[in-house]
Amino acid sequence: MHTMKKTILTLLLFTAGLSYGQDFYNFTTSQATYADLAAPTSLTNGEVWDYDIFGPIAIPFAFSINGQAVNRFLFDDDNFLFLTPNADLNEYTGLFYSYVSGAYIQDRTVSTGSSSSSINYKTEGEAGNRIFKLEVKNAGLEEATYFDYSEDHFYVSFQIWLYESDNAIEYRYGNHNVTDLALLYDEVLVGFDSDETVSVLNGDSAQPTYVEFSIDNPPGDEFAPTLNAFPATGTVYRFAPASTAGVKAFSKNAFVLYPNPAEANLHITKTNGEANYEVYTLLGSKVLSGTVTAANTVINVENLNKGIYLVKIGDAVQKFIKK
């Protein structure tokens, strides 16, 4: 069963009324020569693969997605997943799912028992300016035989790059021969999500529209993001944090919390003016209150019990985890 790809599509159907600051990332599209990783470390070690899990493996430097620290990655079925320090694989919490195309992929020669595809990783560059590169090389499509092609007919290659210097994420597309979207059930899904946030591309694959939202406040139940074509060879989709140190750039009246989870101090940043904040348990009991400014405000949460709390500023509400 393909659980990973369906996750983001399920999230898009949520309806609720909590506000959320948009545009954590600045999105750009460009073209660059694609090259396979040279002398990478293999996750698959020559094994054929399909519905398999490889990892988790440590990310070699501090990195965050949507302001949340991630310190490991794994490959599960069709996608790379990034794990927060408190991720629970049994409960599928604390995970960021990455979707490079939404395709169901497998080893091109999986039925032969001899692999012709690989999943790899490599770190390049000097400390402070390293790039951690993940690669799927020469994968096939699970649907090939269903559509009356040979098992090894289709091929796709792609990479995900994580940048130490600015916490940017890039999706890079290699050679492929996927031109018929029926092979992907008319859906080219590109982006990443967690149990709280969704970042997804929509429209023309050459110049897509970037959409970012909380699962508590989606764009509408008719929104079904997809690209109009599999990204062309050499395409680079770059997601760069909108401001330094992974601090979000906000729309009016929005705010962000970090770190999340928090152990001792919770930081709140807000775009304009002073405002009152209130911290509630999930049962509705107010446990903290005070004032935040347009600059960074620090709240001591050390004495709170471990668990999930809600921070309310005006009409906007966000969750954080006390660890």
Buried (B, 14 or more C-beta within 10 A) or exposed (E): EEEBBEBBBEBBEBEEEBBBBBBBBBBBBEEEEBEBBEEBEBBBEEBBBBEBEBBBBEBBBEBBBBBBBBBBBBBBBBBBBBBBEEBEBEEBBBBBBBBBBBBBBBBBBBEEEEBBBBBBBBBEBEEEEBBBBBBBBBBBBBBBEEEEBEBBBBBBBBBBBBBBEEBBBBBBBBEBEBEEBEBBEEBBBBBBBBBBBBBBBBBEBEEBEBBBBBBBBBBEEEBEBBBEEBBEBBBBBBBBBBEEEBBBBBEEBBBBBBBBBBEEEBBBBBBEEEBEBBBBBEEEEEBBEEEBEEEEBEBEBEEBEEEEBBBBBEEBBBBBBBB
